[in-house]
Amino acid sequence: MAKQNKTNPVRRSTFGQPSSNKPGGAGGQMTQWFTQHISRRSVGKGLAWGAVLTMAGVTVYQLASDDDPEVSQDSLELQKKEGWNVGSTNKPLAFDGSSGTDSRGKTWSAYDPNYLISIYQPRDPQWQPFFVPTLIQSLSQPSLNSQMRPVRTAQMADTYERAEALRNLISQTPNANQTLIISELPGPQSIALGAAMADTARLVPVFDNWPHPLGVVHSHETIGAMVYYANEIDEKRAKLPENAPALLLLDSNRLAPYTDQDTQFDNRYLAKLPPADQMKQRGIQQVIYLVKDQNQKEELDDINDDLVEWQKQGINVRMLRLSDFKPYDEPAQTMASGGTSTTVHRHYYYGGSPWTSWWFYNHYGYGYPREVYVYRDGRNVSIPRPASGPTFDPPSYRPVSRPTIFNASRVGGVSGVGKTRPSGFGRTSVRVSSNGRVTGTRSGRSGSYGRSGGGWFGG
């Protein structure tokens, strides 16, 4: 295929200093002529021409040459080196939902990554090796920090309410710590689920990328959700019982489609899960893979090998749908002047009613509690066990090996779990000069190059 000519970005050269280029001035007229008539090939032909332009009061720029080789770089490493918004420094982040305060009504003026890490890092040493702080660490970039805000959406609120029903059931089982729960929900919703369960489960966030204005994965909204629930989670985790299970928080959008367009930056990544031997050392006998609803029939491609291996090693893997926690409207009597009034409260229960909650333990391999309680009118009320069997079944699911682009050998050890990534996944095309400087970045592999950093001409 013939090589296409592209309009390349330019960068400031060492010829001279910035001068006034006001419209109508000599510098402005000269600069206008220069940008219209001087080719990229003629710019670097000698210091003499640069000196002439400098004497004319023109700031001289060097164009990124077509001779600079085009290479593919790891997107995250590129962001760490060139800035989180590399190639799109003039584009702001767009948020789907935001809040002026967090879930505890507190306001934030800045977002300290170390503070957030201290909240979201598991206190239990046995789960710390699987905590991935990468996403939170991106807040060390001041220009990202200044754009951040707490995020709250209707989907997060709905997830929180359903998760409270799951929390209530798990808190009553005697062997909760023998189960590892994996939240496979969009990032902000995984955080909402974790916040609802923060006094019952040990949260282990596994978010391994940085945000970008054109990011395929909208991970800045996940950070916003982490900010929104941070103080609430900090309060709740002090109440964790000894038998609290681990809850791995994933972002189901980590493999979002990358369609190779100018409007996208490939910040996709792979989930890092514990190997089977490490699970067994921690007493894990089963895994609950929690998904949004019946539309998801199998695990995401990047963790297929992991879940299949767990199953082979005797760790039973079950799928739980968050949508199986259904609303149930319950009337409540309240005292009012002149008598009583009835108010309807909506709660969520597994299977859709307080009585079907019992079958959660039957479906998901937990030990039966002596009694099952629900919270009503400010107190716990015991629900008798139904005399008949359940009228519904959990998802028919078992992880089965299948060909994916992620089928590869595991790499790393206890603290470096993961897989080798397929070619072109989570990577960005750039031009690199002979001295190693990135001279151009483009968002999609088919697109023209955009500027990589400060001091660029045009734009």
N, C-alpha and C positions, 0 to 999 in steps of 0.2 A: 504493500500500500504506500502510495506517495506520501511523503511528509508534508503536513499542512503548515503553512505559514501562520504564525500566531502573533498577535500584538502583545509584546512582552512588557512587563513593568520595568521601571528604571529605579536606580538608587543614586544617592548623593555621592559625588566623587570628592576627591581631596582638592579639586581646583577651586580656590576662593572660598568666600563666606557668603551666607545669605544676604541678598540686597533687596532694596525696595522694588517691587514689580507692580507698582500701582498703574492702573489703566492710564494710558496717555504718556507715561514717563518713558525715558530712554530705556531703562531696564526692562519695563513691561513690554515695549515694542520689540526689543531684541529677543526677549524670552519667547514671545509669541512667534517670531520668525524662526527662531531656533527649533521650537517644537514642531513646526510645520514642515521645515525643509531639510533638517539635518538627519541623515540616516543613522541607524544604529552602528553601521560599519565604520562610519567616518569619525565617530566620537572619540574612539581610542587610538587615533593615528599619531598622536604626539603631543608633547607638552606645549609646543609652540602654539598650536590652535587653542589649547586650553588657556594659555596665557593671554591670547588676544581677547577671548571671551571674558576672562576675568577683568581685564583692563576696561572692558565695556560695561562692567558692573553687573554681569550676568552670573547667576548661580548655575554651575555646571553639574549635570547629572550623567551618570553612566548607565546605559541601557543594559538590561539582562540579556545576554547574547544567546542566540540560538545554539551557539557552540557549547554553552553550559550544558552538561549532561542532565538528562531527566532521570530521576531515580525515585523509587518507592520507599518511603520511610514509615516506620511505625508511628501511627497518629499520636498516641499518647506521648512518646518520647519527643516527637516534633513539637507538641504543645509545651512540654516542660522546657524545651530549649528556646523556642521562639515566642512563647506566650500562648495562653489558653485559647485566644481568639485569632490565632495565626491565619493570615489571609483575609480576615473579615473584621479588622479592627474598627471599622466604621459602622458595624451592624450591632444593634442592641439585642439583648435577650428578650424573647417573648414568653410570657407566662400564661398558662391556663389556670386562672384562679389565683388570688392572693389575699392576704389579710394584713391589716394594720398592726395586729397584735398576735401573740402566739396563743396556744390553747389554754394557757393560764392567765390570759389577759395582760401579759407583759409585752413591752415594746423593746425592739432591738435597734441599736444605732450602728452596730458593726457585728461581724460574725467571726468570732475567734475559732480557727480550726482546732486548736489545742483543746479548747473548752468542749467543743462538740465531740472530739475524739474521746475525751475523758468520760463523756456520757454514754456514747455508743459502744465503746470497747467493753467486752464482757469482763466482769470482775472475776469470774471463775477462771483460773489459770488454764484449765484443760480445754477451754474453748477459745482462748485468746489467739492461738496459732491460726485460726481460720477466719478471723476478723480481717476484712480488707478495708483500710482507711483511705484508699486512693482518692475516691470522690471528695471526701471531706477535705483532704489536703489541698485540693485545687483552690480553696478559699484563701490560701496564702498569696494568691495573685490579686493585688489591690484593685485592678480594674474589674475583675470578676466580683470581688467582695462588695464593691460599691453598687453593683447592679442587683445584688441578691435581695430577696424579700421572703417572708414566711408565706408558704403556699397552703391553701385550704380549698378543696373542691367538693362538690356534691358527691362525687364518687368516693372520695376519702371518708366523708361522713357516713355514707352507707356501709362501707367496709368496716368502719369502726363499730357500728351498731351490731353487725352480724358477728364480728370478732368477739364482742362481749359475751355472746352466747357460747362460743367455743371456749373462751376463757373460763366461764362458769362451769362447764363440764370437766375440763382438764383439771381445774383446781380441786375437784372432788375425788379424783382417782388416786389410789395409793401408789401406783407404779409409773407416774408420769415421766420420770427421768429416764425410762427405758425407751422412750420414743423421741426421735428427732423429727421436728416439723420443718418443712421447707415451704416458704411462701413464694409461689410463682405467680405474682401479680404485678401489674405496672408499678414502677418504683414508688410513687407517692402513696399508692394504696397498700403496698407492703409495709411502708412506714406507719400508716394508720393502723393496720392490723397489729403491728408490733407495739404501738402505743396503747392499744386497748388491752394487750396481754402482758404489759411490762411488769406487772406485779405477780405474774404467774409463770412466765417463760424467760429464759436468758437470751436476749437478742444478740444475733451475730450478723451484722450487715455485711454483704458481699457485693459491693459496687466498685468495679475496677476500671473506671474511665474518668475523663474530665468532660465538662460541658463545652459546647461550642455554639456560636450563634446559628450555624447551619448544621448542627449535629443531627445525625440520624436518630440518635438516642437523646431524648430531651432530659438529660440527667440533671440539669439545673433545677428542674421542678422537684426532683427527688431530694436535692439539698434543701430546697425551700420547705418541703414537708418535714425534713429532719429538724430544721430550725423551728418550725411550728410546734412540734411535739417535744422538743428537747427538755424543757423544764418539767413537763408532765412525766416524762420517762424517768428523769432524774429523781423525782419524788417517789414514783411507784417502785422502782427497783430496790429500794431499801426494804421492801416488804416481801421479797422473794423467799419462798420456802426452800428447804434443803433439797427437796425432790423436784425442783423446777426443771422442766425440759428445756433443751436448746431449741431456738427458733431461728433458722437461717433466712434472712431477708434477701430475696433476689429481685431483679427487675426483669419482668417478662418481655420488655421491649429491647433487651440487650442485643437481640438478633434482628432488629427491625430491618425491613427491606431497604437495601441500598441500590438505587436504580441508575447510578452512574450519571448523575446530572450535575450541572453547575450549582444547583441549589442545595447540595448536600455535602457534609463533611463526615467521613467514615470514622465515627468514634464508637463503633461496635466493639464488643469484648466477650470473652468467655467466662462463664461462672466457674469459680474454684470451689470444689466440694471435697470433703475429707475422704481419704481412701478407706476401704472396708476394714483394714486392720486397726486403723485409728478409731473407727467407730466402735469396734468391739472392745477395744481397751477402755472406752468410756461407757461401756455397759449398754450400748444401743442394740436393741433387739428388733425394732421396727422403725420404718420411716413413713410419715404421712406427707404426701406430696399434695399441697393445697393449691387448687386452681380456682379460677373465677366461676366457671359454670360448665354446663354440659357441652359447650362448643369445643372444649379442649379434651381430646381423647387420649393423648399420649404426652410424654415429657418432651421438652424442647430438645432439638438435635444435639446441642453441645453437651448435654448431660446424659444422653442415652447410654453411653459406655459405662458411666458411673453407676447409674441405677441398675443396669443389668448385672454389673459385677457385684453390687451389694446383694442382689437377689441370689446370685450364685453362692455367695458366702454365707447364706442363711439369714440375712437381714431382710425381713419381709417388707415390701414396699406397697403401700396402698395409696389410692387417690381419693382426696376429699374435695368436694365442690363447695365453695363458700355460699353459692346460691341455695344449697340444701338447708341453710339456716334461713327459715322463712318467717315472715311477719305474722304476728298473732295479736289481735286487739283484745284487751282485757279491761272490763269496766272496774272502776275503783270508786268507793264511796268516800266523799269528803264532807266534812262538817262546814256548814255555812250559816250565816245569820238567818234564823227562821226555819232551820231544818238542815237536811242533807242534800247533796247534789252528787250526780254520777258523772265521772270523767273517764273517758276512754284513753288508755295508755297502750302504745304499740311496743311490743317486745318481739325479739327474734328467738326462735327455738329450732333445734335440729329436727327436721321433719315437719315443722309447722305448728307444733303445739307442745305444751309442757309435758304431756304424757309420752310423746314420741321421743323425748330427750333420752329416755332410758336406752333406746336402741343404738345410740352412738357407741356405747361401750361394747355392745355385741358386734357391731360392724367393724370396729377399729382396734380390736385386740387389747383393750384396756381391762384391767381388773375391775370388777363391779364394786362400786361403793356400797356401803350398807344402806344408804338412802340417797336420793337425788333431791336437791333443793333448788327452788327457783326463788328469785327475789320479788316479793309482792308487798305493796303498801308499806315499804320501809322495813320489812323483815323477811327472813328466810322461811319459806313454806315447803314442807316435805311433800313430794309427789309420789303417790303409790305406784308400784311397778304394774304395768298393764298385764292382764291375765292372758291375753292373746299375743301372738307373734307380730312382728312388724309387717306393715302393709306396703313397704317399699324397700328397695335394695340399694346398696352403695354402688358406685361405678364398677363395672366389670373391667378390671385393669390389672395388667401385669407387664412390667418392662420387658420388651423383647428386642434383641439386637437387630438393627436395621442399618443399611448403608447411608451414611451422611458425609458431608464434606469435612466433618470433624473427627472421623474415625482415625485415631492416631494414638501413639503410645503416650502414656502419662509421663510428665516430666516433673522434676523437683522432688523434695522430700516432705517431711511433716509440715513445714511452714511454707513450702513452695509448690503446693498442689496445683494441678492444672493440666493442660494439654498443649501440644504444639498446634499453632494456628495454621489454617490453610492459606495458600498463597493469595494475596490481595485482600485478606480480611483484616479490617482495622488498620488500613494503611492509606497514605496520602501521597500523591505524585508531586514532586518538587523539582526545581532546577537548582543545581549546586555548582558554585564557581570552583576554580582550581584551588582556592584556599579554604574550601569547605563551607563557605557562607551560602546560606539559602537565598537565592536571588529571585525566586518565584514560587508561588504556591497556588494550586488550583483546587477548587472544591470537589469537582467530579472529574473522573479520568478523561471524559470527553470534552472538558471545558477549557477555555482559555485561561491563561495564568493571571492571578491577582497578586497584589503586593504582599510581601511577607512581613514587613516591619516598618518601623518609623523611618522618616526621611526619604520617602519615595516620591517620585515625580508623578503628577497627575492625580486622578481619583478625587 
